[in-house]
Amino acid sequence: MWALGRREPQKAPPAEPAAVSPGRERAGPPKTIAEDLLGLAPLARGVVALIEDALPGTALRVGVYGRSGEGKTTLLRFVEELARQRSWTVAWFNPWAATSPESLWQAFASDVLAAVGPDPEAGERAPETARAGALAGRRLLVLVDDLDRLPPEVVPLLLTAVRDRLSAPGCHFVLAMDPVGVSRTLASARPGWPDGQAILETTLDHEFRLAALSARGRLRLVEAELSRVGLLPARMLPPYLDCLPTKAAALRRLLRGVGRLGAVLRRHDAEEVYGSPLLGLELMRAAAPSTAAGVLGSPDLLHRLAPAGASADARRQALETLAQLVAGEARDRSLPAPAPDGAGAAAVGEGVSGDSEPAAFLRAAEVLLDRPWPLLGYWARLARGEVPTVTPSEARRLLAGEGVAGDMEEWLSRQGTLVGTSTGEVQRALLDLLIAMRQDCLVRAVGGELEEDLRRGLAEAQACLASLRWLIVEGHGFRDAVLSRADFRLLLDHFVGWAHQTAGPDERSARDCEREVLFAATTDLIPQALDILDDLRAWDPDRQAATAEGGALVGQVSDILSEDAAPRLLARFLEADGIASTGPTERHLLFGPSSALYKEDGRASFAEAAGAAVSNAAVQRNFLSFLRILHAATRGGVAGVFREDAERLAADRALIRLAWAAATSGRVQPPHRQKLWQIREALGRRFGSLEDLPAPPWLLEQPEPRDS
């Protein structure tokens, strides 16, 4: 057929991966026609039948057209299998290294020789001659994959060679490509050539076009892969059928993404995984990885996406935000982008092709909005790749078999060994998970249609609460670890959200237990009182609880913390700039109704500090700051201090007398004396006289202001 030259043989197609244990297989393309789930076997038989029926002495050039990921390589594998069943010689031609017609010819010759093997009757003839003899009279099938991904300078060389120099009787080519990509490559590599599509039409004798996977084909493929891998139940699929990628490669990428979670998912019960949003989250991650990473790491956006915590308008706005994010990622990755107005997935669908990855992302996001998913934040962290310290299944088994009645410390130790972390981390993870689980139990109980939903939800919620009490009140779980501020805030927000549910005796009993747990946790965190009070911002009207009962609970917590923080705040009078540097929370404690200045011990400390002002300029400055802040607060101009609280304190003659004496114990520079006059006049009007506010001689040197 040809005079074949010598070149180092190219490597054979990649070997099949070694078998792995069930449940750990890597999702990949089917290896044989018997494994065909894409519906490509009939097309492969059509290619082989066409070549088989070719007239003797002819050479066919067949094109297989399809976009990336639609199964072109799988089709070529099936064609190879059918050809070998007919004893044809099959060679995979890899022209990547070719840079000239000669090097292309050498590459082709080497790959063909490697596929043919020597003629057993060749005797002592040279290898090249022996292999040429082995090829004589045999049908040769040459497979070329990913023509559109070849270097631009190679594509025109290959097409010309296939049509002319490499064409020989009995040698048939099957070339797989994306015709659009090849046409663009030809237009850029050979500007003077005719249209790229015309070149393909004159080079190829026949063409077969792959179609996007049908909904049935996608379902069949994913069901088979999920069943084989055994990580997610196939019955999770129906809500997501319209979200599944239409390309086989994208589907396998999705399944590989699920497969990476194998070790973690095996720590969950099957029903728990079935009832999770994990498949939807994985679909979002596979379609737009960067956007998904931001969404999965954003509790605020997840909250707005979750129906249990979001209005219809909030969900619509969340979808619009997602559409904008996906559009940006699509531009970065050169994918079809959603419509620029980003009016949610429904409107976006009008601006993108139905099988585009951005559209698939938004359809999956819409499915997630259709129901209140349990533990959405937990599953989002898992989809991000985080390994949970405690899974819901493990926590439920703990509640059922150990927990309050068993040895929690032993369980914590075993769990820490299982995941390779400290007991303290297990404690905190268990606490956070129990709070989230209890929240979901109560939401399901209240929102369920049947009395059984209510009964079961309340029973599970009570079990979680009992374990929380066991951890915090009895101190078994946190004997050697301190609750973090973040943990405490989760606990408080959860209890505040249900504080108004007091209709029945069981609910009232639960609220009593919640208060016991919360107040015990509050007491444990007394050393962090100021920081927690700063988080609560009880002085901020915009941060008040949604219900009166919730607000009362926050107030009780604030009172417990203030009991310790407020007295310690008086020590600031003895520190440099101790009062001027106070923030809104500290001012609320100092001037508000919980101020230590209304208690005997606090007044004694205040008086002691005032006495020190005579010999300590820093203390005097603090009392000057105290009076300036109080004066401004009576006019409603200080963050953290309510006007009525400031007026109450300003009317306390005994305290003001001490503060005034300390503030005027040393000379004040002339520019600041006018403010002192204003403060003195305002306080005097409250008292009805200036008797308790004597003016020192140096202050009389400053003329009284006309407007105080």
N, C-alpha and C positions, 0 to 999 in steps of 0.2 A: 504493500500500500504506500508506504513512505520509506525513505532512507532515514532511519531513526538515529539521531546523534546521542552522545553521552552527556548526562548531567546528574548531579546527586539527586536521587529520588526524593520527591516531596513526601512529607509524613502522610500516612493514611488518615482518613477522617478520625476525629477524636474517638477514643475507645469509650465504650459504655461505662458509666460509673458503677463502682462496686455496689453490690446489694447491701442494703442496710436493714436494720430491724424494723418490723412493722410499726407504723405510727411515726417513723422518722424519715420517710422517703422525701426526697426533694422533688417538688413538682417540676415536670419537664415534658417535652414533646413526646408523643407516642413513638415507640421504637419500631413497631411492626404494624402491618395492616390489621392484625387481629386486635390491636389496641386502639384502633381508630375511633376517636370520639368527635372528630371535627367534620366528619362527612367527606373526607378527601379521597377515600379509597376508590369510589367510582371514577373520579377524575384521573387518578393514577392509572386505572385500568384503561381509560380512554387514551391516554398518552401512549401506553405500551401497545395497545391494539393498533393505533395509527402507524407506529413504527413497524410493527409486525407485518402489517399489510402492505408495506411499501414495496414497490417493484424491485426485483433484483438489480443490483448495481447502482441504485439510487442512494442519495445521502440527504436525510431530512434535518432541517434545523427548526426546532420547536421552541416557542417562547412560553414561559409560564409567568403570567402577569399577576401581581398582587402587591399591596402595600406592606410596609414593614410590620411584621407580627401576625400576618394573616395565615401563615402556614406554608410558605413556599418551600422552606427547607424540609418540612415534614413530607410534603408531596414528593420531593425528589427522593427521599428515603424510601417511600412506598414504591416509586418507579424503579429504584434500584432493586428492591426485594423481588418485584415481579419479573424484572429482567434476568436476575440470577436464577430464578426458578426455570427460566427458558434457556439456561446455559449461555446467556450472552456475556460478553466481556464488558465490565462496567468500570469506567475510570472517572474519578473526581478530579477535575482540572482546576488548579489553583494558579491563576496568572498574576498574582499580586506583585511579584518581584520584577515582572517584565517591564522594560523601558524602551524596547525597540522591536521591530519585527523579528530579528534574529533571536533575541532573548526570549520572546514570546514562543517562538518555534521550539527552542530548546526546553522551555518549561513544559510545553505540551508533550513533546516527545518523551521526556523523563517520566511524567505522570502516567502516560499510556504504557510505557515499558514496565513501570512498577505494577500496574494493574494486570498486564498480560501474563507476566511470568515467563520462564523459559519453556521452549518446546522440548518435551521429554525425549523426542527422537533427534535432537540437534547434534548429539555426539560432541565432538571437539570444536564445534564452531564457536566463534566469538559471541559473547553475551548478546550484543545488539542484534546480530544476525539470527541467533537462536530465538530471541523474543519476536523478531519480525516473522520468523517462520511459524511461531506459535499463533500469531494473529491471523495468518493467511487463512482465508475462507471462513472466518468467524465474524459474527455481527458485533460491532463495537458501539457501545453507548457511552457518550461523554457528557457528564453532568457538570454544569457551571452554576454556582450559587452566588447570590448577592451581587449581580453584575452592576447594580446601581451604586454599590459601596466601594467599587474598585477605584484606584487613583484615576483622576480625570484623563491623564495621558494614556492609560492602558485601554480604556473603553473603546475608542475608535480603532486602535490596533487590533483588539480582539474581534470586533465585529467584522472588520475587513478580512482578517485571517480566517474566521469561520466561514465566510462566504467564498473565499478564494483558496488560499494556500492550504488550509487545514481540511478542506473538503475533499473527500475520497469515497469511492464506492463502499457501501456497507458501514460507513462511519456516520453515526447519527448524534446530533447535539441536542441537549435539552438545557436551555438557559433560563434561569429564574431571575426576575428583576422587577423593580418598580418602574414601569415605562415612563412615568412622568419624570422621575429622577434621572433616568438614562437620557431622555430627551434634553433635559437641562444641561447635563454633563456634555453631551455632544455639541450643544449650541455654544458652550463656553470654551470647549477644547478645540473645536473646529468651526470658527465663525463663518468660514466660507462655504461650509457644507450646506446641503438642503436641510429642510426641517427634520429634527431628530426623529419624529414619528415616521416620517417617510423613509428614513434610513432603516429603521426597524422593519418596516413593511417590505422593503426590498431584500433585507438580509434573511428574514425568517419566513419559512414556508407555512407554518401554522402557529396559532396562538391559543392558549387556554387561560381564561381569566378566573382568578379566585374571587369569591364573594365574601363579604363580611359574614361572620357567624350569625345564624338565625337565633332567635330567642330560644328555640328548642335546642339548638346545638350548644349554645352557651350553658343552658341548664344541664344538659347531659354531661358536658365536660366538667363543670364545677361539681356536680353531684358525685361523679366518679372519683374525682380527685379528693374531695372531702371524705368520701367513704374509704378510700385507700389510705389516706393519711390518718384519719380517725381523730381529728382535733375538734372540728366543728360539725354539729349535726346538719345534714342536708336540709332538714325542715326549716332552717333559718332563712332559706333562700327566697321563698315567694315574695316577700315585700321588696326585695332588691332586684328582681328580674330585669327591670328597666334600667338599672344602674350598672349592670355587669358590663365590662368592656366588650366590645365587639371583635377585638383582635385576640387570637389565641395566645400570643406572646404576653399581652397585657393581662389576660386571665391568669396565666401561669405566674406572672410577677405578683399578682394579687395573692395567689395561693402560696407562693414562697414567703410572702410577707406574713401570712397566717402561720406558716410552718415555723418561722423563727420563734414563735411564742409557744412551741410545743411543750417545753419543760414546765413553763408556767401554767399552761392550760390544763396539764395533767394534774395539777393541784386543785382543780375546780371540779365540782359535780357537773355531770352532763346537762342537767336541767338548768343549772345556774348559767352555764355558757349559752344555752339555747335562749334564755330570757334576757340576754345581754345585748347591748348595742354594738358589740365588737365588730361584727361583719360590716355594718355601716361605717364605722370609724376606719376600718381597714380599707374599704372602698375609697373613702376620702383620701386616705394616705397614699394609696396606689395611684390615684388620679392626679393629685397635686401635692407632692410630698412637702414642699416648703410651706404652703398655705396650711396644710393639715398640721404640721408641727407647731405653727403659731396658734391654731385653734385649740389643739389638744393641750397646749401649755397655758391657755388663757381661761382661768376660772370665770371671769366676768362674761366673756363671750359664750362659754359653755352654759352659764346660768341663763343667759338670754335665749340660747337655743333650746333649753330644756322647757317643755310645756308646763311643768309643775311650777316653774318660777318665772314665767314670762307671759306677757299679754300678746295678743295677735300682732299688734303694732310693733312690739319689741322684737318679735320673731322675724317680722318682715324687714325691719331695720338690720337685724343680724344677717339675714340672707343678702341684703344689699351690700353690707360690708364684706361678706364672703365673696360675692360676685366681683367686687373691685379687687380683692386680694388675688383671686384666681386669675383675673384678667392680667394683672401684673406678672404673675408667674408664667402665664401662657406666653406673654410677649418675651419674657426672658428665655423660655425654652422653645420659642418659635412654634407654639401650638396654636390651633384655632382659638381665638379669644372670645369671651362672652361679649354681648352688646355693651357699648360704653355706658349706657344709662344705668345698668346694673339694677334692674327692678325686680330682683328675686329670680329664683330658678325658672319660674314659669315664663317670665319675659325673656330671660337669658336664652331659654331654649329656642326662641324665635331668631336669635342672632348667631347661633352656632349650629354646626351639624350635629345630628342626633347622637353620633358615636364619638364626639370629641371628648377628650379627658376633662376639660373644664365643665362641660355639661354633665358628665357623669358625676363629678364631685358635687355639684349643686343638687342633682337629683337625689344623691345619697343623703345630703344634708336635709333635704325636705322630708325624706322618709323618717329621719331621726326626730323630726318635729311632730310626727303624727301620734306619738304616744309618750307618756312619762316613763322614761327608762330608769330602772333602779340603779343606784350607784353609778351614775353617769361619769362623775369625776374619777372614780376608781378605774373604770374601764378605759377612760381617756388616758390616764397615766400608764396603764398596761399597754395600750396601743402605741404609746410613745416609746415603748421599749423598757420601761421601768419594771424591775422585778419586785413584786409586792412582798413586804415582810410578813404579812398575814393576809390570807385570802378569805373572802366571805365564807367559803366552804369550811375552811379550818376554824374560823370563828364560830360557825354554827355547830360544828362538832364539839367544840369546846363548851358551848352553852348547853348542849344536850347531855354531855357525858362528864364534864369536869366543872369548870367555872366556879360558881359560888359554893357548890357542895364538895369540890375536889381540891387538889393541890395546884393552885394557879401558878405558884412560883416554879414548880417542877415543869409545868407546861411551858412557861415562858422560857425556861432554860433549854428545853428540847427544841422549841421553835427557833431560838437564837442559833442553835447548832445546825438546824436544817438549812437556814438561809445564810449562815455565816456572818452573824452580826451580834451586837451586844444585847443583853437582856433589857437594858434601858430603851433601846430602839424598838424592840418588840413591844414593850409596854406602851410606848407612844403610838406606834402603828395600830395596836389593838384598840387603844382608846379612840383614835380618830375613826377607825372602821366601825366600832360599836356605835358611835354617834351617827355616822352616815347610815348604817343599817337601821338604826332605830327611827331615824327620820323617814326612811323609805317605808318602813313598816306602818308608821302612823299615817303617812300620806295614802297608802293603799287601804288602810282600815277606814279612813274617813271617806275616801273617794270610791270605795267598792259598792257594788249594787246589792250584794247579798249580806245577810247577817253573818254568814260564815266568814266572809271577807273581814268584817269588823272583828269578829271573835279571834280569828287567827292572827290578824295584824296586831291587835292589842296584846295577845299572848306573847308574840315574838318581841314586841316592843318592851314588854315588861321584863322579859329575860335579859334583854340588852341593858335595861336600866339597872337590874339587879347586879349585873356584872360591873357596870360603871360604879355602882355604890361599893361593891366589894373591892374594886381597884382603888377608889379615892377615899371613901369614908373610913373603911377599915384599914386602908393603907397597905394591903397585901401586895398590890402590884407596884406601888410607888414608894415602897419603904426606903429604897436607896436611890431614888431618882426624883427630881423635882419636875412638876408639871411646867411645860413651857407656856409663854404668853399666847402663842398661836393655838395650842391645845385648849387653853382656858377660853379663848375667844370662840372657838368652835362649840365648846360646851355651853357657853352663855347664850350664843345666838340660837342654838337648838332649843334650849329651855325657854328662852324668851318667846320664840315663835309659837309655842304651845301653851303659854301661861294662861291664856284666856279660856282654855277648854276645861271647864269646871262643872259641867252639867250633872254628871252622875257621880256616885261614890267612888267608883273605880278611877275615874279621871281625877277627882280631888285627891285620892290617895297617891296617884302618880305624881301630881303637882307637889305634894308634900315631900315625896321622896326626891324629886328633882331639886327642890330647895335645899334639902339636906346635903345632897351631893355637891350642889353648886357652892353652898356656903363653906363646906369643908375644903373644896378646891380654892376658894377665895382666901381662906385662912392660911392655907399652905403657901399662897403667893404674896403674903403680906410684905416680904422683903422687896417685891417688885411693884408695890402699891402705886407709886407715882407713875410708873411707866404704863401700868394697866389703866389707871384713871385717865391718862393722856390718850390711850386708845379709845376709851369709852366716850370721852368728850361730853360728859353730862351737861356741860354749860352750853352746848351748841344746839339750838332749837332744831336744826336740820338733821340732827342725828338721833332724834328721839324714837322710841319704839313705836310700832304701828298700833299697839293696843295699850289701854290703860294698865292692864295686868302686867304686860311685858315691861312697860315703863317703871312700874312699881318694883319689879324684880331687879331691874338695872339699878334703881335707886337704893335698894337694900344692899346690893353688892358694893355700890359706891360708898355707902355709909360704913360698911365693914372696913373697906380699904382706907377710907378717910380717917377713921379712928386712929390708925397708926401714922398715916402720912401727914395729917394736919399738924400734930404736935411737933413732928420732926421738922416741919417747914419753918417753925419759929427760930430754929437755929440759923436760918439764913440771915437774920438780923445781925449776927456776929461775923458774917463773912463779907469779904470785899465785894461790893456791887451785888450783894445777895438778894436784894429786893428789886432793883432795877432790871435784873436779868431774868426775873420770873416770867414763865410763859402763861398762856391762858388757863391751863389746868391748875397750876400752882396758885395763880391769883384767885381762881374760883375757890380753892381750899382756904386761902388766907382771908378772903373778904366775904365768902358765902356763908350759908346757914350752918355748915359743918365746921366752921372755923374754930380752931382751938382757943381763940380769944374769948369765946363764950363759956369756957370752962375754967374752973378755979386754977388748975395747974397751968393752963395756957396763959392766963392773965399774970400769974406769978412769973413765968418765964419772960413774958413781954415786959413786965416792970423791971426785971433784972437786966434785960438788954437795954432798956431805956436808961437805966442808971449808968451803964458802961459808956454811954455816948459822951459823957463829960470828958473822959480821958481818951476816947477812941474816935478819931475822925471818920473811919470807915463805918462805924455804927451810926454816927450822926447822919452820914449820907444815906444810909438805909432808911432811917426814919423820915428824912426829907422825901425820899422816893415813895415811901408808904403814904405820906400825906398827899403828894402830887397824884398818885394813882387813885386814891380814895376820892379826891376832889373831882378828877376827871370822870370817875365812874358814876358819881352822883348826877352827872350831866349826860350819862349814857354813852360814854365814848371809850370804853375799855373792853377789849375782848376777854371773855371768861368771867366777867363780873356783871351780874344783873343789877340794874339801877336800884331796885327796891332793896337788894342786899347791901349795897353801898350806903344807901340812906339810913338803913337800920344801924350799921356800924358807926356812921358819922354822928348819930344821935347819942352814942354812948359817951357821956361826959368824962367818966373816969379814964377810959382808954385814950380818948383824944387828948386829955390833959397830959397823960404820960408821953404820948407821941409828940405833942407840941413842945414840951419841955426838952425832949431829946433832940428834936429837929433844930431847936434854937439854942442848943447848949454851947455852940461856938459860932464865931462870926461867919456870915455867909457873904459871898462876894456881891457887890452892888447889882450886877445884872440879874441876879436871881432873887433879890429881895422883893421885887414887885409881885412875883408869883406868891411869895409868902404872905404879903398883904392881902392878896385876893383870897387865899385859902383861909386866912384868919377872919376876914370879913364874912365869908360864906358860912364858916362854922359858927361864928358869933351870932349870926341871924338864926341859926337852928337852936342855939342855947338861950337866946334872948338877951345875952350880954357877952362881953369879952372878958369877964372876970376870970375864967379858967384858961385864957389865952393871953397871958401878959406879953407885952412887946418888950424885948430887950433893948437897951440903949442904942445899940448899933442899928437896929431895925428902924428906930425913930429918926435916924439920919436920912432915911429914904422917904420922900414925900408919899403920902397916901395916894393910891391910884384913884382917878376920878370915877372909873367904872370898875367895880369889883365883880 
